[in-house]
């Protein structure tokens, strides 16, 4: 059984390293790892379970753009017995894409404004990276979001580095309500 598990991990690692759309995008202390049609948003630590999604992660989310769902962690802080993963359908933002461009983390980005989850956002996304991905839970644009600002709260986040490659991702365990 252990040999089968290690073989599976090796296969996943090998497959993901040859993936065409395999990136790690650094946003301050958080990372967005993209592999083909899935991504995982997390804050890395010394206890990072590998492959990503194989263990419990606080402050994390899993996104599958091909199948149109997200998995988020919910529970009371400091109470591990309450921690659960919830599967949700992806919300589509209502975006207006402009012609304005600027460089973010070495990539040419296009400005878009709109509403996502009842908040107003200004985002900058790159067509040179896979579509439908972004920090936090922002998605549904024809490229990866590298900078965003919540116009209602003033909170903003910007990518500082885009790295080709990343840790392997597996679907996390989903607990139903």
N, C-alpha and C positions, 0 to 999 in steps of 0.2 A: 504494500500500500504506500509506504514511504517513497519507494522508487517511482511509482506511478505519479505521486504528487510532485516530486522533484523534476520528473520528465515533463510534466505539464507546465511547471514554472519555467523550465528551460525553453520549451516551445513558445510560450507566451512572450518571454523576453526576446527570443530570437526573432519572432514574427514582428513584434513591435519595433525592434531596432531597424527593420527593413521597410517599415511602413512609410508611405509617401508623405503623409500628413501627420508627422510626429514632432510635436514642439513642446517646450516648456517655456512659459512666459512668466517672468518675475514681476510682481506688483508689490513693491515694498517687502513686507515679510510674508506675503502670500504667493502661491504659485498656481498657475492654470496649466495643466498638462492636457494636451490634445493628441488623440490618436484616431485618425480616420474620422468616424462619426460619433466618437464619445470624448468627453472631457471630464476632468476632475479638478475642482477648486479646493485648495486646502492650504493650511499653514504648516509647513514642515517642522518636524522636531526630531530629536534623537531616537524617539520610539516610533518612527514612521513605519507602519506595516507595509510590506512589499509582497505582492503587487498592490498598487493603490486600490482601495475599495475592499481589501480582504479582511480588514479589521475595523474596529470602531474609531471614528474620527470626529473630533469636535470641530466646529466651524468649517464644515465641508459640504460640498454638494457634487452630485454626479449628474451629467447631462448626456442624453443619447439623442442626437439631432435626427438620426435616420428614423427612429421609432417614435420620436416626439414626446419623450418623457424625461422628468428630472426626479432625482431622489435626494431628499434632504434629511438631515438629522434633527430630531426634536427630543426634548427632555429637560429636566430641571438640572441646572448647573450643580455639580458636585454630588448628584444622585444617580450613579450609573444604572441602577435598577430601573430608572424611568426612561433611559435612552432608547429610542426607536428610529428606524428609517421609514420614511413615508414616500411613496411613489405618487407623483403628480404629473398631470398633462402639462406640457410646455405652454406658457402664455406667449402670445405673439404681441410684440410692441407695435405701436402705430408710429411709424417713422417717416420723416420728410428728409430725403437725402439731398444735400446741397452740392454745389460745385467747388466749395471751399476745400483746400488741401493744405496739409502740413505734415512734417515728419515727426513720428513718435517712435522711439527705440530703434531708429534706423530704417523704419518703413514709412512709405508714403501713405498717408491716411486721408480719408474723406470724412467730412463733418456730416452728422445727422442729428436731428432734433426730434423729440417726440415724447410720447407717454408710454410708460411701462409700469404695470402694477400700481396704477393710480398716481405715479410720480412723474414729473417732467424731467427729462434728461437731455443733455448735450453729450454726444459721444463722437469719437473718432475711430474709424475702423479701416483695416487694410484689406484690399482685395487680393494681396499676395499671400495671405494666410487662409486656412479653411473657413468656410462660411458657417454662420449660426453659432459662433462661440463668443464668449466674453467673460469679464470678471463678475464675481458675485453671481447673479442669476440673469444677467442681461444677455439676450440672444436675439435671433430672428433678423439679422442683417446679412447682406451678401458677402461678408468677410468677418474677420475676428476683430472685436473691439479692443483697442489698446489704451484708450483713455475715456473716462466717463466722469460726468459731473451731475449729481442730483441737484437740479435747480431749486427744488423745494427745501432741501436741508442744507445745501452748500457742500455736502460731502463729495470729494473727488478722489479718483484713483488713476494712476498712470503707470504703464509698463516701463520698466527701466532696462529690460533685457529680454531678447527672444533667442532661445537656444534650440538648435535643431536636435531632436531626440528627447527622450524622457523616460521615466519609470513606467513599467507596464501597468495597465489599468484592467481591472475586472469589475463586473457589476456587483455592487454591494448587496448584502442580504437585505431584503425588504420585509419590514414588519407592518402588518395591516392594523388600522385603528380598531 
